[in-house]
Amino acid sequence: METTQIREKFKSLYGAAGNVYTAPGRINIIGEHTDYNGGFVLPGAIDKAMYCEIKPNGYNKVRAYALDLEESCEFGLEEKDMPSPSWSRYIFGVCREMIKRGAVIPGFDAVFAGDVPLGAGMSSSAALESCFGFALNDIYKLGFDRFELAKIGQATEHNYCGVKCGIMDQFASCFGKEGSLMRLDCRSLEYEYVPFDPKGYKVVLLNTCVTHELASSAYNKRRESCETVVAAIAKKHPEVKLLRDANMDMLKAVKTDVDAEDYMRAEFVIEEIQRLLDACDALTKGDYETVGQKMYGTHEGLSKKYEVSCPELDFLNDIAKQCGVTGSRVMGGGFGGCTINLVKDSLYDAFIAKATEAYEKKFSIKPKVYDVIIKDGARRIED
Ligand code: GLA
């Protein structure tokens, strides 16, 4: 994205020039709803990102302007100063979480914009948090490392935005590397870069362009179900702190102690953690057909057991199957947003034509298509 408009707006609002930073959205090949259960994820940062220009303003308030929304907001940085526009809470939250960790943050001016589609499961909010986190850490020399910045973004979601998310999105946005996925163990926080260049295949996102209401409360409810089941298992196996520590036998042993719905959620998570490990094995062997089958398995589980899909996403997944697409599934938190598809080059054009036409006919919405390009994480791009 060009930053010219951001720079012009900044100059016209504040009569000066600051530094420009960016942080990307993400994809995730497989491993969904596993992060807050201590499992693995396999995300990559993408070429869609948030951008901000920022400069200390010499007084104790933040003045921020959201270019895409043409909205401005001014706020102080004490807990009582929480601003009301939802976008401003991400910035406020990042500042507050830094202050809670001992940072001193003098006032600053900022203009931001981005091309991560909102509500599409590509983590626009994590991109915004990481962009401001990285920028403030840099201009005020706060000394947080990238892990702490990711945790600051995650804590912002928990404490200022009401979403009890895992660490995947903020981690991917902070640690992304061009051409590589990241295999993150969300329990130990160990990670490795996995070069990703599936020869003969493309990875493409199809955006349903729907976001269903109450996604965040439904998300939090999923997390609670997992925690309830962990508590039941821990009565017999005190070493189990997260679903990652449990296996199917342990789960089966508490079947009559937990609610049927909670049981089904936990079953999905335990299966999904294994699916990711199998997919990673297949990836190292260049066996994309197996990776694709695992992706379909994830979709099935997310739709039937975790129940975070929706008719629009299921429809796109069915079309992918009908077209012989190698792998397809709902990506991210669910309840709308995108499917991620692993498609043979030779099938790509026919699949996109069929999927967009059929989807529009059925739902009267034109889906959006994004080819996935894996890029770097948060960074300063202009002085
Ligand atoms: C959202 C959350 C992540 C993760 C995914 C599902 O993107 O922010 O932490 O839980 O959903 O995998």
Residues whose N, C-alpha, C, O or C-beta is under 5 A from the ligand:
A	BS01	GLA	G31 E32 H33 T34 D35 C165 G166 I167 M168 D169 G332 G333
